[in-house]
Amino acid sequence: MTPAPRRPLVGVFLMLGAMAVLPGIDVIAKRLGQEGLPILQAVWGRLALGAVLTLPLASRTGGRAALWPDRPAYHALRAAFLSAATFSFFLSLTYLPIASSLAIFFVQPLIVTVLSALVLKERVGPRRWVAVAVGFLGTLIIIRPGLVALNPGSLLALAAGTLLACYFVLTRAIAGRAPAVVTTFQTSLIGGAILSLVVPFVWHAPTPAQWAMLMTLALIATFGHLLIVKAYDHAEASLLAPLAYTEMVTSVIMGWVFFRDFPDLWTFVGVAILIACALYISMRERAAGRAPAPEGIEQP
């Protein structure tokens, strides 16, 4: 197959489009939680229904080989981390505004850097370690332990970022073995299968409106990821990766429109520090020849 022509501007607009729609996942998850639907059920919908929606794309891209991974145990571990991260993030939304949860979740690139050094034995220079330390300071500014009452949502969002970092480190270890759409389908398939074993114990019969929201949640996740993959067909990772942080703008807008939530000043200060450190680390990664993969941009 002839690769798509490189059109950076198209890639930029596709990435911005993805970041504009992906916070819709959080809006729906928060709304479902407010309506009393178990969080685990929302996570099941995100993965199981997502697997159904990505099946045609994965089979067209990878053929029959896409229907099951060549290392199921490894992918099962990835799916477990993704499921736990998604559960933690969705649960954090019951305590915090969407933008605040996402702000703390932005610690994820810093943890990836730490785990890459400890687990993958990648070399991390002193300047990147300083960026990691400053980034964690930004997280402390957002959470402000000891200065304000510790919100459980802050710990849950921090756990979500840590768990997704573990997922991304495992993804980096197998980078290049299969297209991003295929690995996304396989992870959703295994994660959905695992959750299907436990979700009956908390199952709450969804109303037709809630079924529609679960399907829309999976559709947004699938569509958003497809936009990201297509963006990488047209532009370099070094150009697209910083645009992922425009999701914060959309999250603030959606949080205000749907829930009248708005982060305080210190949250914006902390997230500015986090984004600056993450962008610096991204530039250092690019200089070291380790450009981020499309899956490394996605939220849980």
Secondary structure, 3 states (H helix, E strand, C coil): CCCCCCCHHHHHHHHHHHHHHCHHHHHHHHHHHHCCCCHHHHHHHHHHHHHHHHHHHHHHHHHHHHHCCCCHHHHHHHHHHHHHHHHHHHHHCCCCCHHHHHHHHCCHHHHHHHHHHHCCCCCCCHHHHHHHHHHHHHHHHHHCECCECCCHHHHHHHHHHHHHHHHHHHHHHCCCCCCHHHHHHHHHHHHHHHHHHHHHHCCCCCCHHHHHHHHHHHHHHHHHHHHHHHHHHHCCHHHHHHHHHHHHHHHHHHHHHHHCCCCCHHHHHHHHHHHHHHHHHHHHHHHCCCCCCHHHHCCC
